[in-house]
Amino acid sequence: VASFFFIGLMSMMIPLCNVFGALVAVCLFMGLFDGCFICIMAPIAFELVGAQDVSQAIGFLLGLMSVPMTVGPPIAGLLRDKLGTYDVAFYLAGVPPLIGGAILCFIPWVHERQKLKERAKPGDGETTEKMLENESTLVSDTTEKPVKELDS
């Protein structure tokens, strides 16, 4: 989550770099945090979807990431043509990682709520036991009546 925030912040800091050394420092930090994100992508996908679907989830995530990487540069060029500077493009490029980091902050909360809902529902074993109890009372009621009729 922190890596997402820092990627967004570093992207927004690029227009503020007036010296080449500052630009190199910002790019190094941006690369470091991007590497952290790539490394943690698989464990996050594993936790969210489980071992069975993790490869499909990672592929889906990489596919979604390719859309802004493909569309972003032409939009940045269009903004440069209209506004005369790339500053707005870099500021806007920092917004999605910040939003993504904020969304990732809510995942543990949502995951905990799902666990609580699952605990509130009776499990398959409990449902089966209740069904068997109901069936046994129905069977005992029906078996008692014929026995009583036979005795009288």
VEXDO-483051 format. One line per 5 residues: number of its first residue (from 1); for each residue y, x, z of N, C-alpha, C, CB. Coordinates in steps of 0.05 Angstrom, whole numbers. Each point is the difference from the previous one (the first is absolute). Glycine has a CB too. Example, Ala and Ser with C-alpha at 12.3 -4.5 7.8 and 13.67 -1.06 7.14 Angstrom:
! residues 2
1> -114:264:156:24:-18:0:24:18:0:-23:-38:25  44:31:-39:24:16:1:22:-15:14:-13:24:-43 .
//
This chain:
! residues 152
1> -24:17:0:24:-17:0:25:18:0:-25:-37:24  25:57:-7:23:18:1:4:14:-26:-8:6:49  -14:1:-63:3:14:-26:14:-18:-20:-42:26:10  37:-52:-9:13:-18:-19:31:-1:6:-42:-28:-3  49:26:28:28:0:7:14:26:-9:-10:-29:39 .
6> -3:52:-35:12:25:-7:2:4:-30:-17:19:43  -3:-29:-58:1:1:-29:24:-16:-10:-50:5:-3  55:-28:14:23:-16:-7:26:13:7:-28:-41:6  29:52:18:25:14:9:5:24:-17:-7:-17:46  -13:33:-52:4:24:-16:9:-7:-28:-35:24:26 .
11> 24:-46:-37:9:-8:-27:30:-8:1:-47:-16:-11  55:3:32:28:-8:2:18:23:6:-15:-44:16  4:66:-6:17:24:6:5:18:-24:-18:-2:46  2:-2:-67:3:18:-24:29:-1:-11:-48:-8:-11  61:-15:8:28:1:-11:20:14:19:-11:-42:-24 .
16> 3:44:49:19:12:20:-2:31:0:-4:-41:28  -15:52:-43:-3:29:0:20:12:-20:-49:-4:11  67:20:1:21:13:-17:-8:29:-6:35:-29:20  -54:40:-6:-9:27:-3:-29:0:-9:33:17:35  -41:2:-52:-27:1:-10:-20:4:23:17:19:-44 .
21> -11:-4:64:-17:5:23:-6:-26:15:18:46:4  2:-63:-2:-5:-26:13:-18:-17:-16:45:3:21  -42:-3:-47:-18:-15:-18:-28:9:2:38:-7:-31  -42:34:33:-27:11:3:-12:-9:26:13:40:-28  3:-39:50:-10:-8:26:-8:-30:0:29:35:22 .
26> -13:-52:-34:-6:-29:-1:-25:-4:-16:49:-11:3  -52:25:-25:-24:-3:-17:-25:10:14:28:5:-40  -26:17:56:-23:10:15:-8:-20:21:16:47:-7  3:-59:21:-7:-20:20:-12:-25:-13:36:17:30  -25:-24:-53:-10:-23:-14:-29:4:-9:47:-11:-15 .
31> -53:35:5:-27:7:-7:-19:1:23:19:26:-37  -10:-16:60:-16:1:24:-8:-29:9:23:43:14  -3:-60:-13:-6:-28:9:-16:-15:-21:42:1:27  -38:4:-52:-16:-12:-21:-29:9:3:40:-3:-31  -44:28:37:-28:10:4:-12:-14:24:13:44:-19 .
36> 2:-48:40:-10:-15:24:-8:-28:-8:29:27:30  -13:-40:-47:-7:-27:-8:-26:0:-17:49:-12:0  -52:30:-18:-23:1:-17:-25:5:17:27:17:-39  -25:1:59:-22:6:18:-9:-24:17:15:48:1  4:-64:7:-7:-22:18:-6:-26:-15:29:21:34 .
41> -25:-21:-60:-5:-24:-16:-29:-9:2:36:14:-32  -55:4:30:-28:-7:1:-8:-12:27:-10:36:-34  17:-23:57:-7:-12:26:12:-27:4:-4:46:18  28:-50:-27:13:-27:3:-15:-20:-16:45:21:7  -52:-14:-32:-15:-19:-17:-27:-6:12:23:17:-40 .
46> -36:4:52:-26:-4:12:2:-19:24:-14:46:-14  35:-43:30:3:-17:23:6:-29:-8:17:39:26  -2:-43:-47:7:-27:-8:-22:-15:-14:46:16:-4  -61:-3:-14:-19:-15:-16:-29:7:6:34:-2:-35  -39:24:51:-28:7:6:-11:20:-20:-6:-44:22 .
51> -17:54:-15:-13:21:-16:-9:-10:-28:-15:22:42  8:-47:-43:-11:-11:-25:21:-1:-22:-32:-27:27  56:21:-21:21:-5:-20:22:21:0:-10:-48:4  6:71:10:21:20:2:8:12:-27:-16:9:47  -3:-3:-64:6:13:-25:16:-19:-18:-41:28:3 .
56> 34:-54:-2:15:-19:-16:29:-4:11:-44:-23:-11  46:24:37:27:-3:13:18:24:-7:-21:-27:37  10:51:-37:15:24:-7:9:-2:-29:-25:28:35  7:-35:-53:6:-3:-28:22:-21:-4:-46:13:-12  44:-35:26:20:-21:-2:27:10:10:-35:-35:6 .
61> 35:50:16:25:11:11:13:20:-20:-19:-6:46  2:24:-57:11:19:-20:10:-14:-25:-32:34:18  19:-56:-26:9:-15:-22:27:-13:5:-47:-9:-13  51:-1:38:26:-12:7:21:21:1:-23:-35:26  16:59:-17:20:22:2:9:9:-28:-21:14:44 .
66> 4:-18:-64:7:10:-26:22:-17:-13:-46:17:-5  49:-42:13:20:-18:-12:29:11:5:-31:-39:7  39:44:18:27:10:4:4:28:-11:3:-28:40  -25:44:-41:2:27:-11:5:-1:-30:-30:18:37  20:-38:-50:4:-3:-29:26:-14:-6:-50:-2:-5 .
71> 57:-18:20:24:-16:-6:26:13:12:-29:-41:-1  26:57:22:23:11:14:18:18:-16:-27:-3:39  16:23:-53:18:18:-16:16:-14:-21:-33:35:8  22:-54:-24:18:-13:-19:22:-17:14:-38:-1:-32  31:-11:55:21:-15:14:21:19:11:-34:-35:12 .
76> 26:58:-2:19:20:10:18:9:-23:-33:16:35  22:-12:-59:16:7:-23:20:-22:-8:-37:29:-16  28:-53:18:18:-23:-6:23:-1:21:-39:-26:-20  32:30:45:21:0:21:20:23:-5:-33:-20:33  22:43:-42:17:23:-5:19:-6:-24:-36:31:17 .
81> 26:-45:-37:16:-7:-23:22:-20:8:-39:8:-30  33:-27:47:19:-21:8:20:11:20:-35:-35:-9  25:51:29:18:8:22:10:28:-2:-26:-31:28  14:47:-45:10:28:-4:-11:20:20:40:-20:-19  -58:11:37:-12:18:20:-28:-9:7:46:10:18 .
86> -62:9:-9:-27:-6:8:-2:-8:30:-16:31:-35  38:-30:49:0:-4:29:-13:-27:8:41:28:3  -33:-49:-17:-10:-27:7:-30:-1:-5:44:-21:-12  -54:34:-9:-29:1:-6:-15:13:23:10:2:-49  0:20:60:-13:13:22:1:-17:26:11:44:-20 .
91> 11:-58:24:2:-17:24:-20:-23:-3:49:12:6  -50:-24:-30:-19:-22:-4:-29:9:1:35:-22:-28  -40:47:20:-27:11:1:-10:3:28:8:23:-43  11:-20:62:-8:3:28:-6:-26:14:28:40:1  -20:-62:-13:-4:-27:13:-30:-8:2:45:-13:-17 .
96> -61:14:-5:-28:-8:2:-16:15:21:3:-12:-48  -1:38:51:-15:13:21:9:-9:28:-6:39:-30  31:-45:33:9:-10:26:-11:-28:6:42:27:-5  -43:-44:-15:-11:-26:3:-31:2:5:36:-20:-30  -49:38:14:-28:4:4:-7:10:28:-4:10:-48 .
101> 20:8:59:-4:10:27:4:-23:20:16:45:-14  3:-62:10:4:-23:18:-23:-19:-1:49:4:-6  -60:-8:-18:-23:-18:-2:-25:13:13:18:-18:-43  -21:44:40:-23:13:13:2:-1:30:-3:31:-39  27:-34:50:3:-2:29:-12:-26:10:42:27:-2 .
106> -43:-48:-15:-11:-26:8:-30:-2:-3:43:-19:-13  -56:38:0:-29:-2:-5:-16:0:26:7:24:-43  -2:-7:63:-15:-1:25:3:-27:14:5:49:5  19:-61:-6:5:-26:12:-16:-22:-14:46:15:13  -46:-15:-40:-16:-20:-15:-29:4:5:36:-2:-35 .
111> -45:27:35:-28:7:5:-9:-11:28:3:41:-30  14:-37:50:-7:-9:27:-1:-31:1:22:41:19  -4:-54:-33:-1:-30:-1:-25:-10:-13:49:-1:-2  -59:15:-19:-25:-8:-13:-23:3:18:19:13:-44  -19:9:60:-22:4:19:0:-22:21:3:50:-7 .
116> 21:-58:16:1:-21:20:-10:-27:-11:39:23:21  -33:-28:-46:-10:-25:-13:-30:1:-3:44:-5:-25  -55:28:18:-29:3:-3:-14:-4:27:7:31:-39  6:-21:60:-12:-3:27:1:-29:9:14:46:12  6:-61:-21:3:-28:8:-21:-17:-13:49:7:7 .
121> -57:0:-31:-20:-15:-15:-28:6:12:28:0:-42  -45:-20:44:-27:6:10:-15:15:-22:-1:-41:28  -15:60:-19:-16:16:-18:-23:-15:-12:13:40:26  -26:-29:-45:-23:-13:-13:-22:-7:20:11:24:-43  -16:-5:62:-21:-5:20:7:-23:18:-11:48:-2 .
126> 36:-50:10:8:-22:18:-1:-27:-15:30:32:25  -22:-32:-50:-2:-25:-15:-29:-8:-4:42:12:-24  -59:6:18:-28:-6:-3:-12:-10:26:-4:34:-36  11:-22:59:-10:-9:26:9:-28:5:0:47:17  26:-53:-22:10:-27:5:-14:-21:-18:44:20:14 .
131> -49:-12:-39:-14:-18:-18:-28:-5:10:28:16:-39  -41:4:48:-28:-3:10:0:-17:25:-12:44:-19  32:-40:37:2:-17:24:3:-29:-8:19:39:26  -1:-45:-44:5:-27:-9:-25:-12:-13:48:11:-7  -62:5:-9:-24:-9:-13:-22:-5:20:12:26:-41 .
136> -14:-9:61:-22:-4:20:6:-25:17:-8:50:2  33:-56:4:6:-25:14:-6:-24:-17:35:24:27  -29:-22:-53:-7:-22:-18:-30:-3:-2:43:8:-25  -57:14:22:-29:-1:-2:-13:-11:26:1:38:-33  10:-29:56:-12:-10:25:6:-30:3:6:46:20 .
141> 18:-55:-29:6:-29:2:-19:-16:-18:48:11:10  -53:-2:-34:-18:-14:-18:-29:1:8:33:9:-36  -41:13:48:-28:3:8:-6:-16:26:-2:45:-21  22:-49:38:-4:-15:24:-4:-29:-6:27:33:25  -13:-44:-43:-2:-29:-6:-27:-8:-10:48:0:-10 .
146> -59:15:-10:-27:-8:-9:-21:3:23:13:13:-47  -9:7:63:-20:4:22:2:-23:19:4:50:-4  20:-59:11:3:-23:17:-12:-25:-12:41:20:19  -37:-24:-45:-11:-23:-13:-31:1:0:41:-3:-29  -52:26:26:-29:2:1:-11:-5:27:2:33:-37 .
151> 12:-26:58:-9:-4:27:1:-30:8:15:46:12  3:-61:-23:3:-28:8:-15:-18:-17:43:10:18 .
//
